[in-house]
Structures are given as C-alpha cells and as structure tokens.
Amino acid sequence: MKCLFTTIPLFIFSGTWCTTVQAHHILGRPAYSISENSATPPSMQVETQIGDYFITCMVFPAFLKPDQPGRIKLYATRIDDGKPFQGDVSFKVRDDIFFNQKEELLGVQVAIDNVYRQDFEFRETGKYIIRAEFESGGEPYLIDFPLQIGDPAPFGPIGVTVGVLLFILISVNLFQRKRLLTTKIRDAHKDRSP
C-alpha cells in the first residue's frame, strides 16, 4: 500500500513535467526536403494499364487556378518485369469541347529518377484534356485525362438545357394565359352588346 502512495504522485508529476514533441517530418520525410508540390495532394491521379505498361499520372497542386504554375508527374513501368520506361514522353493539351482536335504541345520530357515531369500554366479558367504519349516496341501509347483549371461553371450542359426548357415552358404558359384572358374579355364584350 505504501508503494502505491509513492507511485501515484510520481506518475502525476511525470505527466505534468513532460512536454509535447513537435514533429519535423511529414509521412517519414524531413520537412526541409518538402517542395511546394510534395506537401499537397494531387488535384487528380490516374492509374491505368495500357498494353505492356502500368501508368500512374498525377497533377499538382490540388486546386489549380489560372496563372498558377502546375506540374504533371508520370510514372510508366512494364507490367511483366516492373522496369521503368526510359524513352521520351510528350505532353499535349486541348480544350475539352466536342470535335476539338487542335492540340498544343506542352513539352517533351525525359525521365529523371524514373519520373517524367511537365510544368504548365494556363491563363484561362476552363476544362482541358491533357495527353501524355510515348512509343515503345513500335506501338504508340496515349493517355488522356481531364484537367479543371479554376472553379467549374455553376451550370453545366445539363443545367443549361434544363434552364432553357423551363424558360420555354414558362413562356408558352404565359402566352396561353394571355390568349385565354383575351378570349374571355372578347366573350364578355359580346354578351354585353345588344
């Protein structure tokens, strides 16, 4: 019993004497080696298998805005043996609208530490399609993924269509009411006349 009375104050004193430890690592990485892209989650991540390759593509930072620099990171490894692709990868962009085939070349990149990095900066808000393409074994590999710059439009194509249909229905309804009211007024004038 005497031992219990001495250990309880010891635990209370040690609990108040200890200080909190401030971590300087995030996910096992030292804070001094974190760049602007590695501390933020990607705005999108695409993982897919195409032909002989497993492709992972990420876009940084998380919330892209016009006139803000961004970066694409692409990893390509063979499915059978896990060896990374060692050729050139070209990155292209086009507007995400129907029947748009006009592409602009962002750049052609070589792998640095088995990662293909492409910087970009868009001036206008909108939806874009990014295409990464390379060739291996005489076969082309094309990876398309969507990219939103800035806040998306509050009304998409479905919202605009619903709005137009509502406008037409309300206009037809008002026109019919006006026509019905005019007919009632005429009938009332006919009934009054001798």
N, C-alpha and C positions, 0 to 999 in steps of 0.2 A: 504494500500500500504506500509505503514511504517512497518507493521508486516511482510510482505513478504521479505523486505530487511534485516530483522534481522534473519529470519528463514533459508534463503538460506545459509548464511555463517556458521550458526550453523550446518547444515547438512554436509557441506563440511568439516568443522573442525572435526566433529564426525567421518566422514568416514575415514579421514587420521589418526585419533587418535586410532581407533580400530585396534587390532592385530588379526591375524588368530589364530584359536583354533586348536591345534593338538589333534587328536583323539587317545585314547589309547585302543579303543575297536574295534573289527572286528566282524561285524554281531551280535552285542549285547553281545559278550563275552569279558571279560577282557583279555588284551594282556598277562598278566603274567600267565594265565592258558592255553595258547595255546601250544600244544605239536607239535612235528615235523610232525605228521600225520594230525592234525586238521586244519592247516593253508593251506594245499594244497588240490586241488581237487583230487578225486579218479581217478585212471587210468581206472577204469571201475566200473559200477554199474549195478547190475542185480536185477530186481524186478519181482517176479512171484508168481502165486498162484498154490500150489500143494496140492491136497487133501484138508485137513481141515486147511491148513496154508497159510499165506501170508508171503513170504520170501523176504528180502532185503539183498543183499550181496554187499560189496564194497571192493576194493583193493587199498591200498595206498603204496607209493606215486604215483603221476601222471605218471611219466616216469621212469619205472623200468629199472635198469641196472644190469649186472652181478656183483656179490659180493657186492650188496647193500641190506640192510635189507628192507623187506616189511611186510605189515600186511594185513590180511583179517579180515573184521568185518561182522558178520552175525546177523541179527535180524529175529526171527521167532515168529509170533503171530497168534493165532487162528482167522479164518475168522468170526466165529459166535459171539464170545464174546470179542475178542481183547486181551485175556490173552496170555502172552508170554510163549513160550516153556521152560520147566525147566529141561530137561534131558541133556545127553552128546551129543556133536556133534563131529564127527571125520572128519578130513580134510585129503584128499589124493591127490596125483599128479601123472600124467603120461605124457609122450611125446605126442604131438598132431600129430601123424602119423597114417596111416591106419593100422588096425589089431594089434594095440599095446594094450595089456591087462595087461601089467606089471605096477602095481601101487606101489607107495611108500607112507607110512603113514607119514604125516607131524606132526600130533598130535591129541589128543582127548581133547576137551576143555569143561569146564563148564561155565555157564553164569555168568558174573559179571555185575551187573546193567542191566540185560536182554540182554546183548551183548556178543556174542561169538567172541573171538579174537584169531587169529592164526598168529604167526610170521613165516617168512620164509626168505630164502636167497638162490638164485640159482647161481651157478658158471659159467654156460654157457648161451650164447645167444640162444634163440630159442622160439618155441611155445609150450605151455603146456596146459593141461586140469586140472583144479582144481575141485575136487569133495568134496562137503560137504554132509554128510549123517547122519541121525538120525532115530530113530524109535519112533513112537507114536501110541498107541492103537493097537499094534501088526502089524502095517504096516510100511514098510521102506519108507523113503523119501530120494531121491537122487537129488542133484542139481549140474549140471555140467556147468562150464563156462570157456571160453578160457582165457589164460594169455600170453601176449607177454613180453619176457624179452629181453632188448636191442633193437636195431634198427631192423626192419623187413628186410628180404632179399630183395635186389633190384629187383630180378626176382623171381616171384612165380612159381608155377607149370604151369600156362598158359603161362607165359613169356618164360620158358624153352622149352615148347612144340613148341611155335611159332618160337623160335630160331633154334631148331633142324629142323623143316620143312623148314625154309629159307635156312639153310645150305645144306639140301638135294637138294632143287630146284636149288640153285646156282651151286652145284657140278654137277648135271645132265646137266644143261645148258652149263657149261664149257666143259664137256666131249663131248656133242653133237657138240659143235663148233669145238673142236679139230678133231673130226671124220669127220665132213663136210670139214674142211680145208685140212685134209689128202686126202680125196677123190678128191677134186679139184686139188690138186698137182699131184696126180696119173693121172687124166684125162689129165692134161696139158702135162705131160711127154709122154703119149700115143699119143697125137696129134702131137708132135714134131718128134717122131721117124718115119723113112721112112717105 
